Amino acid sequence: MTLIGSAAPDGGASTDLVGNELTPTEARLLAVYEELKALCAEDLPPNASAGVRSALALMHNVVNGLALEYEHLSDLGA
């Protein structure tokens, strides 16, 4: 289950999970996390796949710690 703050016009979240407006830096961090999730779904060479999955795990800690998104990586198949 994914919980995200309210949506911005571009489709991204504009608030965190407790309702605070995202700072520009938080929005960028969330965008990096979303891009890494998208890359994990692609058929990448083994070394690229391992690196992207590792980066995703680190960014998962960041976005969850900042209450930008809440989900389990196991739910994503990562």
TORSEKE-84998 format. One record per atom (N, C-alpha, C, O): x, y, z; atom name; residue number from 1. Coordinates in steps of 0.1 Angstrom, whole numbers, plus 2048, in hexadecimal, padded with zeros to 3 digits. Atoms other than C-alpha are relative to their C-alpha. Example, Ala and Ser with C-alpha at 12.3 -4.5 7.8 and 13.67 -1.06 7.14 Angstrom:
residues 2
X: 809 Y: 7F4 Z: 800 atomo: N num: 1
X: 87B Y: 7D3 Z: 84E atomo: CA num: 1
X: 809 Y: 80C Z: 800 atomo: C num: 1
X: 813 Y: 80C Z: 807 atomo: O num: 1
X: 7F7 Y: 7F5 Z: 800 atomo: N num: 2
X: 889 Y: 7F5 Z: 847 atomo: CA num: 2
X: 7F8 Y: 80B Z: 808 atomo: C num: 2
X: 7FD Y: 816 Z: 809 atomo: O num: 2
//
This chain:
residues 78
X: 808 Y: 7F4 Z: 800 atomo: N num: 1
X: 800 Y: 800 Z: 800 atomo: CA num: 1
X: 809 Y: 80C Z: 800 atomo: C num: 1
X: 812 Y: 80D Z: 808 atomo: O num: 1
X: 7F9 Y: 7F4 Z: 800 atomo: N num: 2
X: 80D Y: 822 Z: 7F7 atomo: CA num: 2
X: 7F8 Y: 80C Z: 804 atomo: C num: 2
X: 7EC Y: 80D Z: 800 atomo: O num: 2
X: 807 Y: 7F4 Z: 7FB atomo: N num: 3
X: 803 Y: 841 Z: 809 atomo: CA num: 3
X: 809 Y: 80C Z: 7FC atomo: C num: 3
X: 814 Y: 80D Z: 7FF atomo: O num: 3
X: 7F9 Y: 7F4 Z: 805 atomo: N num: 4
X: 80D Y: 862 Z: 7F9 atomo: CA num: 4
X: 7F8 Y: 80C Z: 804 atomo: C num: 4
X: 7EB Y: 80C Z: 804 atomo: O num: 4
X: 808 Y: 7F3 Z: 7FD atomo: N num: 5
X: 804 Y: 886 Z: 802 atomo: CA num: 5
X: 7F8 Y: 804 Z: 7F4 atomo: C num: 5
X: 7F8 Y: 7FD Z: 7EA atomo: O num: 5
X: 809 Y: 7FC Z: 80B atomo: N num: 6
X: 7ED Y: 89A Z: 7EC atomo: CA num: 6
X: 808 Y: 803 Z: 7F4 atomo: C num: 6
X: 814 Y: 806 Z: 7F4 atomo: O num: 6
X: 7FA Y: 800 Z: 80D atomo: N num: 7
X: 7F5 Y: 89B Z: 7C7 atomo: CA num: 7
X: 802 Y: 80F Z: 7FC atomo: C num: 7
X: 7F9 Y: 817 Z: 7FE atomo: O num: 7
X: 7FD Y: 7F3 Z: 806 atomo: N num: 8
X: 805 Y: 8B9 Z: 7B6 atomo: CA num: 8
X: 7FB Y: 7FF Z: 7F1 atomo: C num: 8
X: 7F8 Y: 7F4 Z: 7ED atomo: O num: 8
X: 805 Y: 800 Z: 80E atomo: N num: 9
X: 7FA Y: 8C3 Z: 793 atomo: CA num: 9
X: 808 Y: 7F7 Z: 7F6 atomo: C num: 9
X: 802 Y: 7F2 Z: 7ED atomo: O num: 9
X: 7F8 Y: 809 Z: 809 atomo: N num: 10
X: 817 Y: 8B0 Z: 783 atomo: CA num: 10
X: 7FF Y: 7F2 Z: 803 atomo: C num: 10
X: 806 Y: 7E9 Z: 7FD atomo: O num: 10
X: 802 Y: 80E Z: 7FD atomo: N num: 11
X: 80B Y: 890 Z: 793 atomo: CA num: 11
X: 808 Y: 7FC Z: 80C atomo: C num: 11
X: 806 Y: 7F1 Z: 812 atomo: O num: 11
X: 7F8 Y: 804 Z: 7F5 atomo: N num: 12
X: 825 Y: 890 Z: 7AF atomo: CA num: 12
X: 7F9 Y: 805 Z: 80D atomo: C num: 12
X: 7EF Y: 80B Z: 80D atomo: O num: 12
X: 806 Y: 7FC Z: 7F3 atomo: N num: 13
X: 81E Y: 895 Z: 7D4 atomo: CA num: 13
X: 804 Y: 80E Z: 803 atomo: C num: 13
X: 80F Y: 812 Z: 800 atomo: O num: 13
X: 7FD Y: 7F3 Z: 7FC atomo: N num: 14
X: 81C Y: 8B8 Z: 7E1 atomo: CA num: 14
X: 801 Y: 802 Z: 80F atomo: C num: 14
X: 806 Y: 80C Z: 814 atomo: O num: 14
X: 7FE Y: 800 Z: 7F1 atomo: N num: 15
X: 81A Y: 8AF Z: 806 atomo: CA num: 15
X: 805 Y: 7F3 Z: 804 atomo: C num: 15
X: 805 Y: 7E9 Z: 7FD atomo: O num: 15
X: 7FB Y: 80C Z: 7FA atomo: N num: 16
X: 82A Y: 896 Z: 81C atomo: CA num: 16
X: 7F4 Y: 7F8 Z: 807 atomo: C num: 16
X: 7E9 Y: 7FD Z: 806 atomo: O num: 16
X: 80A Y: 809 Z: 7FA atomo: N num: 17
X: 817 Y: 87B Z: 82F atomo: CA num: 17
X: 7F9 Y: 807 Z: 80C atomo: C num: 17
X: 7EE Y: 802 Z: 810 atomo: O num: 17
X: 807 Y: 7F9 Z: 7F5 atomo: N num: 18
X: 80F Y: 893 Z: 84C atomo: CA num: 18
X: 7FA Y: 80D Z: 7FC atomo: C num: 18
X: 7F5 Y: 814 Z: 804 atomo: O num: 18
X: 807 Y: 7F5 Z: 806 atomo: N num: 19
X: 802 Y: 8AE Z: 835 atomo: CA num: 19
X: 809 Y: 80D Z: 7FE atomo: C num: 19
X: 804 Y: 817 Z: 7FA atomo: O num: 19
X: 7F8 Y: 7F4 Z: 802 atomo: N num: 20
X: 820 Y: 8C6 Z: 834 atomo: CA num: 20
X: 804 Y: 801 Z: 7F1 atomo: C num: 20
X: 806 Y: 7F7 Z: 7EA atomo: O num: 20
X: 7FC Y: 7FD Z: 80E atomo: N num: 21
X: 829 Y: 8D6 Z: 812 atomo: CA num: 21
X: 80E Y: 7FB Z: 7FE atomo: C num: 21
X: 817 Y: 7FD Z: 807 atomo: O num: 21
X: 7F3 Y: 804 Z: 803 atomo: N num: 22
X: 847 Y: 8C6 Z: 802 atomo: CA num: 22
X: 809 Y: 80C Z: 7FD atomo: C num: 22
X: 805 Y: 815 Z: 7F6 atomo: O num: 22
X: 7F6 Y: 7F6 Z: 804 atomo: N num: 23
X: 866 Y: 8DB Z: 7FF atomo: CA num: 23
X: 805 Y: 7FC Z: 7F2 atomo: C num: 23
X: 803 Y: 7F0 Z: 7EE atomo: O num: 23
X: 7FA Y: 804 Z: 80D atomo: N num: 24
X: 877 Y: 8DC Z: 7DD atomo: CA num: 24
X: 80A Y: 7F4 Z: 801 atomo: C num: 24
X: 80A Y: 7EB Z: 7F8 atomo: O num: 24
X: 7F6 Y: 80B Z: 7FE atomo: N num: 25
X: 892 Y: 8C4 Z: 7EB atomo: CA num: 25
X: 7F9 Y: 7F3 Z: 802 atomo: C num: 25
X: 7FC Y: 7E9 Z: 7FD atomo: O num: 25
X: 808 Y: 80C Z: 7FD atomo: N num: 26
X: 878 Y: 8AC Z: 7F8 atomo: CA num: 26
X: 7FA Y: 7FA Z: 7F3 atomo: C num: 26
X: 7F9 Y: 7EE Z: 7F1 atomo: O num: 26
X: 806 Y: 804 Z: 80D atomo: N num: 27
X: 867 Y: 8AB Z: 7D6 atomo: CA num: 27
X: 80A Y: 7FA Z: 7F7 atomo: C num: 27
X: 807 Y: 7F0 Z: 7F1 atomo: O num: 27
X: 7F5 Y: 806 Z: 808 atomo: N num: 28
X: 888 Y: 8A4 Z: 7C5 atomo: CA num: 28
X: 803 Y: 7F2 Z: 805 atomo: C num: 28
X: 805 Y: 7E9 Z: 7FE atomo: O num: 28
X: 7FD Y: 80D Z: 7FB atomo: N num: 29
X: 88F Y: 888 Z: 7DD atomo: CA num: 29
X: 7F5 Y: 7F5 Z: 7FD atomo: C num: 29
X: 7F8 Y: 7EA Z: 7F9 atomo: O num: 29
X: 80B Y: 809 Z: 804 atomo: N num: 30
X: 86D Y: 879 Z: 7D7 atomo: CA num: 30
X: 800 Y: 7FC Z: 7F2 atomo: C num: 30
X: 7FD Y: 7F0 Z: 7EE atomo: O num: 30
X: 7FF Y: 802 Z: 80E atomo: N num: 31
X: 872 Y: 87C Z: 7B2 atomo: CA num: 31
X: 80B Y: 7F5 Z: 7FD atomo: C num: 31
X: 80A Y: 7ED Z: 7F4 atomo: O num: 31
X: 7F5 Y: 80A Z: 802 atomo: N num: 32
X: 893 Y: 869 Z: 7B4 atomo: CA num: 32
X: 7FC Y: 7F2 Z: 804 atomo: C num: 32
X: 7FE Y: 7E8 Z: 7FD atomo: O num: 32
X: 806 Y: 80C Z: 7FB atomo: N num: 33
X: 882 Y: 84E Z: 7C8 atomo: CA num: 33
X: 7F7 Y: 7F9 Z: 7F6 atomo: C num: 33
X: 7F8 Y: 7ED Z: 7F3 atomo: O num: 33
X: 80A Y: 805 Z: 80A atomo: N num: 34
X: 866 Y: 84A Z: 7AF atomo: CA num: 34
X: 807 Y: 7FC Z: 7F3 atomo: C num: 34
X: 804 Y: 7F2 Z: 7ED atomo: O num: 34
X: 7F9 Y: 804 Z: 80C atomo: N num: 35
X: 87F Y: 849 Z: 792 atomo: CA num: 35
X: 808 Y: 7F3 Z: 802 atomo: C num: 35
X: 808 Y: 7EA Z: 7F9 atomo: O num: 35
X: 7F9 Y: 80D Z: 7FD atomo: N num: 36
X: 893 Y: 82D Z: 7A3 atomo: CA num: 36
X: 7F6 Y: 7F5 Z: 801 atomo: C num: 36
X: 7FA Y: 7EA Z: 7FC atomo: O num: 36
X: 80A Y: 80A Z: 801 atomo: N num: 37
X: 873 Y: 81A Z: 7A8 atomo: CA num: 37
X: 7FD Y: 7FC Z: 7F2 atomo: C num: 37
X: 7FB Y: 7F0 Z: 7EE atomo: O num: 37
X: 803 Y: 803 Z: 80E atomo: N num: 38
X: 86C Y: 81D Z: 783 atomo: CA num: 38
X: 80B Y: 7F9 Z: 7F9 atomo: C num: 38
X: 809 Y: 7EF Z: 7F1 atomo: O num: 38
X: 7F5 Y: 807 Z: 805 atomo: N num: 39
X: 88F Y: 812 Z: 77A atomo: CA num: 39
X: 801 Y: 7F2 Z: 805 atomo: C num: 39
X: 805 Y: 7E9 Z: 7FD atomo: O num: 39
X: 800 Y: 80E Z: 7FB atomo: N num: 40
X: 88C Y: 7F3 Z: 790 atomo: CA num: 40
X: 7F6 Y: 7F7 Z: 7F8 atomo: C num: 40
X: 7F8 Y: 7EB Z: 7F8 atomo: O num: 40
X: 80A Y: 808 Z: 807 atomo: N num: 41
X: 86E Y: 7E8 Z: 77B atomo: CA num: 41
X: 805 Y: 7FD Z: 7F2 atomo: C num: 41
X: 7FF Y: 7F5 Z: 7EB atomo: O num: 41
X: 7FB Y: 802 Z: 80D atomo: N num: 42
X: 883 Y: 7E9 Z: 75B atomo: CA num: 42
X: 80A Y: 7F4 Z: 800 atomo: C num: 42
X: 810 Y: 7F0 Z: 80A atomo: O num: 42
X: 7F6 Y: 80B Z: 802 atomo: N num: 43
X: 899 Y: 7CD Z: 74D atomo: CA num: 43
X: 80E Y: 806 Z: 7FE atomo: C num: 43
X: 811 Y: 809 Z: 7F3 atomo: O num: 43
X: 7F3 Y: 7FA Z: 801 atomo: N num: 44
X: 8BB Y: 7DA Z: 755 atomo: CA num: 44
X: 80B Y: 7F5 Z: 801 atomo: C num: 44
X: 808 Y: 7EA Z: 805 atomo: O num: 44
X: 7F5 Y: 80A Z: 7FF atomo: N num: 45
X: 8DD Y: 7C8 Z: 753 atomo: CA num: 45
X: 802 Y: 7FE Z: 80F atomo: C num: 45
X: 7FF Y: 806 Z: 818 atomo: O num: 45
X: 7FF Y: 804 Z: 7F2 atomo: N num: 46
X: 8E5 Y: 7B6 Z: 774 atomo: CA num: 46
X: 807 Y: 80A Z: 809 atomo: C num: 46
X: 802 Y: 80D Z: 814 atomo: O num: 46
X: 7F9 Y: 7F6 Z: 7F8 atomo: N num: 47
X: 8FE Y: 7D0 Z: 781 atomo: CA num: 47
X: 7F8 Y: 80D Z: 802 atomo: C num: 47
X: 7F8 Y: 812 Z: 80D atomo: O num: 47
X: 808 Y: 7F4 Z: 7FF atomo: N num: 48
X: 8E7 Y: 7ED Z: 77A atomo: CA num: 48
X: 7F3 Y: 7FD Z: 808 atomo: C num: 48
X: 7F0 Y: 805 Z: 811 atomo: O num: 48
X: 80C Y: 804 Z: 7F8 atomo: N num: 49
X: 8C9 Y: 7DA Z: 789 atomo: CA num: 49
X: 804 Y: 800 Z: 80F atomo: C num: 49
X: 7FC Y: 805 Z: 817 atomo: O num: 49
X: 7FB Y: 800 Z: 7F2 atomo: N num: 50
X: 8DD Y: 7D4 Z: 7A9 atomo: CA num: 50
X: 802 Y: 80E Z: 806 atomo: C num: 50
X: 7FF Y: 811 Z: 811 atomo: O num: 50
X: 7FE Y: 7F2 Z: 7FC atomo: N num: 51
X: 8E8 Y: 7F8 Z: 7AB atomo: CA num: 51
X: 7F4 Y: 808 Z: 802 atomo: C num: 51
X: 7F3 Y: 80F Z: 80C atomo: O num: 51
X: 80C Y: 7F9 Z: 7FE atomo: N num: 52
X: 8C6 Y: 806 Z: 7A6 atomo: CA num: 52
X: 7F8 Y: 7FB Z: 80C atomo: C num: 52
X: 7F2 Y: 803 Z: 813 atomo: O num: 52
X: 808 Y: 805 Z: 7F4 atomo: N num: 53
X: 8B6 Y: 7EF Z: 7C0 atomo: CA num: 53
X: 807 Y: 804 Z: 80D atomo: C num: 53
X: 800 Y: 807 Z: 816 atomo: O num: 53
X: 7F9 Y: 7FB Z: 7F5 atomo: N num: 54
X: 8D1 Y: 7F9 Z: 7D8 atomo: CA num: 54
X: 7FD Y: 80F Z: 803 atomo: C num: 54
X: 7FB Y: 813 Z: 80E atomo: O num: 54
X: 803 Y: 7F2 Z: 7FE atomo: N num: 55
X: 8CB Y: 81E Z: 7D2 atomo: CA num: 55
X: 7F2 Y: 802 Z: 804 atomo: C num: 55
X: 7EF Y: 80B Z: 80C atomo: O num: 55
X: 80E Y: 7FF Z: 7FC atomo: N num: 56
X: 8A6 Y: 818 Z: 7D5 atomo: CA num: 56
X: 7FE Y: 7FE Z: 80F atomo: C num: 56
X: 7F6 Y: 805 Z: 816 atomo: O num: 56
X: 801 Y: 803 Z: 7F2 atomo: N num: 57
X: 8AA Y: 809 Z: 7F7 atomo: CA num: 57
X: 805 Y: 80C Z: 809 atomo: C num: 57
X: 7FF Y: 80F Z: 813 atomo: O num: 57
X: 7FB Y: 7F4 Z: 7F8 atomo: N num: 58
X: 8BE Y: 828 Z: 803 atomo: CA num: 58
X: 7F6 Y: 80B Z: 7FF atomo: C num: 58
X: 7F3 Y: 811 Z: 809 atomo: O num: 58
X: 809 Y: 7F5 Z: 802 atomo: N num: 59
X: 8A5 Y: 840 Z: 7F4 atomo: CA num: 59
X: 7F3 Y: 7FD Z: 808 atomo: C num: 59
X: 7EB Y: 806 Z: 80C atomo: O num: 59
X: 80B Y: 804 Z: 7F9 atomo: N num: 60
X: 889 Y: 82C Z: 804 atomo: CA num: 60
X: 801 Y: 804 Z: 80F atomo: C num: 60
X: 7F7 Y: 809 Z: 814 atomo: O num: 60
X: 7FE Y: 7FC Z: 7F2 atomo: N num: 61
X: 898 Y: 833 Z: 826 atomo: CA num: 61
X: 7FE Y: 810 Z: 801 atomo: C num: 61
X: 7F9 Y: 814 Z: 80B atomo: O num: 61
X: 802 Y: 7F2 Z: 800 atomo: N num: 62
X: 899 Y: 858 Z: 81D atomo: CA num: 62
X: 7F2 Y: 805 Z: 7FF atomo: C num: 62
X: 7ED Y: 80C Z: 808 atomo: O num: 62
X: 80D Y: 7FB Z: 802 atomo: N num: 63
X: 876 Y: 85D Z: 811 atomo: CA num: 63
X: 7F7 Y: 7FB Z: 80B atomo: C num: 63
X: 7ED Y: 802 Z: 80F atomo: O num: 63
X: 808 Y: 804 Z: 7F5 atomo: N num: 64
X: 867 Y: 848 Z: 82D atomo: CA num: 64
X: 804 Y: 808 Z: 80D atomo: C num: 64
X: 7FB Y: 80B Z: 815 atomo: O num: 64
X: 7FC Y: 7F9 Z: 7F5 atomo: N num: 65
X: 87C Y: 85A Z: 847 atomo: CA num: 65
X: 7FB Y: 80F Z: 800 atomo: C num: 65
X: 7F8 Y: 814 Z: 80B atomo: O num: 65
X: 805 Y: 7F2 Z: 801 atomo: N num: 66
X: 870 Y: 87C Z: 83A atomo: CA num: 66
X: 7F0 Y: 800 Z: 7FF atomo: C num: 66
X: 7EA Y: 80B Z: 7FD atomo: O num: 66
X: 80F Y: 801 Z: 801 atomo: N num: 67
X: 84B Y: 86F Z: 839 atomo: CA num: 67
X: 7FB Y: 805 Z: 7F2 atomo: C num: 67
X: 7F1 Y: 80B Z: 7F2 atomo: O num: 67
X: 804 Y: 7FC Z: 80E atomo: N num: 68
X: 84A Y: 875 Z: 813 atomo: CA num: 68
X: 7F7 Y: 7F5 Z: 7FA atomo: C num: 68
X: 7EF Y: 7F8 Z: 7F2 atomo: O num: 68
X: 807 Y: 80B Z: 805 atomo: N num: 69
X: 83D Y: 853 Z: 80B atomo: CA num: 69
X: 802 Y: 7F4 Z: 80A atomo: C num: 69
X: 80C Y: 7F3 Z: 811 atomo: O num: 69
X: 7FF Y: 80B Z: 7F8 atomo: N num: 70
X: 836 Y: 833 Z: 81E atomo: CA num: 70
X: 7FC Y: 7F3 Z: 7F8 atomo: C num: 70
X: 7F0 Y: 7F2 Z: 7F4 atomo: O num: 70
X: 802 Y: 80D Z: 806 atomo: N num: 71
X: 839 Y: 811 Z: 80E atomo: CA num: 71
X: 80B Y: 7F6 Z: 803 atomo: C num: 71
X: 816 Y: 7FB Z: 808 atomo: O num: 71
X: 7F6 Y: 80A Z: 7FD atomo: N num: 72
X: 84C Y: 7F1 Z: 812 atomo: CA num: 72
X: 806 Y: 7FC Z: 7F2 atomo: C num: 72
X: 7FF Y: 7F9 Z: 7E9 atomo: O num: 72
X: 7F9 Y: 804 Z: 80D atomo: N num: 73
X: 866 Y: 7E8 Z: 7F7 atomo: CA num: 73
X: 7FC Y: 7F2 Z: 7FC atomo: C num: 73
X: 7FC Y: 7EF Z: 7F0 atomo: O num: 73
X: 805 Y: 80D Z: 804 atomo: N num: 74
X: 85A Y: 7C4 Z: 7F9 atomo: CA num: 74
X: 7F3 Y: 800 Z: 7F8 atomo: C num: 74
X: 7F0 Y: 7F8 Z: 7F0 atomo: O num: 74
X: 80D Y: 7FF Z: 807 atomo: N num: 75
X: 838 Y: 7D0 Z: 7EC atomo: CA num: 75
X: 803 Y: 804 Z: 7F1 atomo: C num: 75
X: 7FB Y: 802 Z: 7E8 atomo: O num: 75
X: 7FC Y: 7FB Z: 80E atomo: N num: 76
X: 84B Y: 7DE Z: 7CD atomo: CA num: 76
X: 808 Y: 7F4 Z: 7F9 atomo: C num: 76
X: 80B Y: 7F6 Z: 7ED atomo: O num: 76
X: 7F8 Y: 80B Z: 806 atomo: N num: 77
X: 85D Y: 7BD Z: 7C7 atomo: CA num: 77
X: 80F Y: 803 Z: 800 atomo: C num: 77
X: 816 Y: 7FC Z: 7F8 atomo: O num: 77
X: 7F2 Y: 7FC Z: 800 atomo: N num: 78
X: 87E Y: 7CE Z: 7CE atomo: CA num: 78
X: 807 Y: 7F9 Z: 80C atomo: C num: 78
X: 813 Y: 7FB Z: 80E atomo: O num: 78
//
